[in-house]
Amino acid sequence: MQSNPLQRIREWNSERQELPGERQTRQQLQQLREWDAQRPNIPGEHWLMLAAGIGTWIATRQSASFAVRLGGSILGSMMVVRAATGRKGLGEYRWLPLSK
């Protein structure tokens, strides 16, 4: 019987060695998430993120560098998703394939 791909990834994650500094990075990211969850909302925060995402797309689309265009597309997309979903992110939308 073939195992679920997600199950294979979890098994691999449990067996792999931790990289130097990985634990510290995870702790810092967790502290940043906690700070973000505790702070009050900024009025118009979603509109600002939407404008920043679209601005990033527009600013980087004319670049000759593929890396700049790709990075701008990824960063702009992340900002637009943040604007659309709020601070909780995609985790609260269970119907999406990449949600937790």
Residue pairs with C-beta under 8 A, 6 or more apart in sequence:
36 87
37 87
41 87
42 48
46 83
46 84
46 86
47 83
49 79
49 80
49 82
49 83
50 79
50 80
50 83
50 84
52 79
53 75
53 76
53 77
53 78
53 79
53 80
53 82
53 83
54 76
54 80
55 76
56 72
56 75
56 76
56 79
57 72
57 73
57 76
59 72
60 68
60 69
60 71
60 72
60 73
60 76
61 69
61 72
63 69
63 72
81 89
81 90
82 89
85 92
85 93
90 96
90 98
90 99
91 99
91 100
92 99
93 99
